[in-house]
Amino acid sequence: MDPTTTYAWCFSHGRMHKFVAPEGPWCSASWLPLGEDEEAAYSAKAARVGDAQFMDDLPLEVQVEVVDECAGQG
């Protein structure tokens, strides 16, 4: 069985993370899961939050949405 990979944008580190099961997420910061394919994850990131690298690059209302979605991650 192939390991499951999850790509996630980390707003604390300002870059894409790659988490591979069974180890799971190794980052305890604020990251947004974006899928299992790296190219698709970058596209999803662009669609969701544009070119924002860090949380404070986002408008306040989007920050709240992202924080809510990131809650419980890591």
N, C-alpha and C positions, 0 to 999 in steps of 0.2 A: 504494500500500500504506500502510495506517495504521501509525503508530509503535506499538510495544509499550510499554505502561506497566506498571510494577511498583510497588506500594505496599509499604512496609516500615516497621516500627516501629523507631526508633533509640533504643536504651537509653542512649546517651551524650548525645544532645540532648533526649531525653524527648518526642519527637513523631513523627508520621508523616512519612515522606519519600516523594516521588514521583520515580521514576526513569523516564525516557523513552528508549527506544532510538532511534537507534543510539548516543547519547552514553553510555548506561549509567549505573551508579552513580557519583555524584559525592561520596559520603560514604565515608570510610575508617574510620569508627567501627564499633561493634557494632550491626548492624541485622539484623532478622529479616524475611525476605520473606514477605508475606501475601497476595499475589494481584494481579490486574490491575484489580479494581473497588474503588473507594475504600470504599463502604459495606460490601461484603463483607470488606474488609481490616480495618476497625474491628471487625466482628463476630468475625472470626478472632482478632484480637488479644485481645478480651475473653474468648473461649473458651480461648485458650492461656495467657494470663498475667494475666487479670483487669484490674484498674485500675492495675497497676504502671506507673509512668512511667519509672523508672530501674532499672538492674540491681539495685541494693541494696534495692529494694522487693520483690524476689522471695525466696522461701525458698532456702536454699543449694542444695538438690538441683535446683531448677528453674533456678537460675543456671548450674549446670554443664551442664544440657541445652541451654540457650540459647547459652552460649558455644560448645559443641560445634557447634551448628547454624550459628552465625554465623562460625565459623572459615573463613577463605578468602574471605569476602565483602569487597567493596570494593576 
